[in-house]
Amino acid sequence: MMVKHINFEDNIFLLFMRIRMIRDLLLLDADPELFLEIVLTDIDFIDRTLAILLKELIENKRLIERDEQLYNLSKAEHQFGEVLSSFFHRSGSISGAALPPVHEKIVVLQKQSLARQKAVTEIKVESGKKADNMIVSSDELMELLKDF
């Protein structure tokens, strides 16, 4: 259950750390019997957490630092996508080439990640349009302030 106040910055930072840990593990020749289960659990956790944070940012339109956190989430999502891609491009012991069931799982996670990346891009474009519409011209500002 999510609490009402979410510290997006810290949560996204921790996701970056977990993504980096998986990326480092894929560079090494880790024993799949020891590490495969935890890697798959971690990528499921990261996928789920990215989805939750995006949902919360979509719903929380009044968050002061929303655009900044969308940017951070977008970077995390991009790095997660790169890690997922590396499962196919690496020839290590934990890879899509070495383990066909991993390949299928990664394909599904990549689709979900791409959908979230698209959603973040659309939100940023929408947010930019709203910001442009909310700009007050100097004439409008003078009119609003003339009584003060």
WORA-V477841 format. One record per residue. N is the residue number from 0. RES is the residue in one small letter. PHI is phi in whole degrees, -180 to 180 (999 if undefined). Layout:
# WORA-V477841
{{N & RES & PHI} {N & RES & PHI}}
This chain:
# WORA-V477841
{{0 & m & 999} {1 & m & -84} {2 & v & -81} {3 & k & -67} {4 & h & -96} {5 & i & -112} {6 & n & -88} {7 & f & -58} {8 & e & -60} {9 & d & -67} {10 & n & -63} {11 & i & -68} {12 & f & -59} {13 & l & -64} {14 & l & -64} {15 & f & -57} {16 & m & -63} {17 & r & -68} {18 & i & -63} {19 & r & -62} {20 & m & -62} {21 & i & -66} {22 & r & -58} {23 & d & -65} {24 & l & -63} {25 & l & -70} {26 & l & -75} {27 & l & -92} {28 & d & -99} {29 & a & -73} {30 & d & -74} {31 & p & -60} {32 & e & -64} {33 & l & -94} {34 & f & -114} {35 & l & -60} {36 & e & -60} {37 & i & -70} {38 & v & -64} {39 & l & -65} {40 & t & -63} {41 & d & -64} {42 & i & -70} {43 & d & -64} {44 & f & -61} {45 & i & -62} {46 & d & -58} {47 & r & -63} {48 & t & -68} {49 & l & -60} {50 & a & -65} {51 & i & -64} {52 & l & -64} {53 & l & -63} {54 & k & -58} {55 & e & -65} {56 & l & -69} {57 & i & -63} {58 & e & -76} {59 & n & -98} {60 & k & -73} {61 & r & -98} {62 & l & -63} {63 & i & -59} {64 & e & -101} {65 & r & -59} {66 & d & -61} {67 & e & -63} {68 & q & -72} {69 & l & -64} {70 & y & -63} {71 & n & -62} {72 & l & -64} {73 & s & -62} {74 & k & -64} {75 & a & -64} {76 & e & -63} {77 & h & -63} {78 & q & -65} {79 & f & -63} {80 & g & -60} {81 & e & -65} {82 & v & -64} {83 & l & -61} {84 & s & -63} {85 & s & -67} {86 & f & -62} {87 & f & -89} {88 & h & -97} {89 & r & -97} {90 & s & -110} {91 & g & -70} {92 & s & -71} {93 & i & -111} {94 & s & -154} {95 & g & -66} {96 & a & -69} {97 & a & -79} {98 & l & -133} {99 & p & -53} {100 & p & -62} {101 & v & -66} {102 & h & -55} {103 & e & -62} {104 & k & -65} {105 & i & -66} {106 & v & -59} {107 & v & -64} {108 & l & -65} {109 & q & -63} {110 & k & -62} {111 & q & -65} {112 & s & -64} {113 & l & -63} {114 & a & -63} {115 & r & -68} {116 & q & -61} {117 & k & -64} {118 & a & -62} {119 & v & -64} {120 & t & -61} {121 & e & -64} {122 & i & -65} {123 & k & -65} {124 & v & -65} {125 & e & -61} {126 & s & -64} {127 & g & -64} {128 & k & -66} {129 & k & -63} {130 & a & -63} {131 & d & -64} {132 & n & -73} {133 & m & -94} {134 & i & -73} {135 & v & -99} {136 & s & -71} {137 & s & -63} {138 & d & -64} {139 & e & -65} {140 & l & -64} {141 & m & -62} {142 & e & -64} {143 & l & -68} {144 & l & -95} {145 & k & -64} {146 & d & -85} {147 & f & -94}}
